[in-house]
Amino acid sequence: MCIRDSINDKPLSLGDFKGKYVIVDFWASWCVPCRKGNPHLIRLYNTYNNKGLEIIGVSDDDSNHGAWKKAVEQDKIGIWHHVLRGLNMDLRMKNLPNPEDISEKYGISSLPTKILIDPTGKIIGRYGDNNGGSDQDLDKKLEELLK
C-alpha cells in the first residue's frame, strides 16, 4: 500500500512501518458502528503506540472529504494516519478494475473491519467483519503481542 496520508498530505507506505504492528482500520464517517468503535481504537493506540503499534485509518468517504475530515476531528482520531479508500465510482459502475481501491485489495466487504499486520508485513488477524474476530479478540491478541 503506497498512498498519501490525505489528512497530512504526505506519502505513506506500509513499508514505512516495518518493525511495527499496524492496525489498518477500514471505516467511514457515515458508519455508526465505526464511529462508536473509535474510543476503543484510541485506547489501543494510547496503550500500545509506545510499544510499537501504529494505526492507519482507511475511510470509505472518497465522495465526501468534508464529512471524513470532520469525523476525524470530532472523534479525535487525528493522532494516527488517515487515507481515503481510493474508490473510483466511474470504474466501479463500468465493472472495470480499480487499482487504487485499498478496500478491494484487502477484500473488505463490510465496515468496520480491522486488519492486523505484523512487523514483517504479514496479515495476522482480521477483526470486526463477518469473517473475523471481535474487538475483544483484537484486544487479547495485542496484549499477547505487546504486553
Buried (B, 14 or more C-beta within 10 A) or exposed (E): BEBEBBBEEEEBEBEBBEEBBBBBBBBBBBBEEBBEBBEBBBEBBEBBBEEBBBBBBBBBBBEBBEBBBEBBEEBEBEEBBBBBBBBBEEBEEEEEEBEBBBBBEBEBEEBBBBBBBBBEEEEEBBBBBEEBBEBEBBBEBBEEBBE
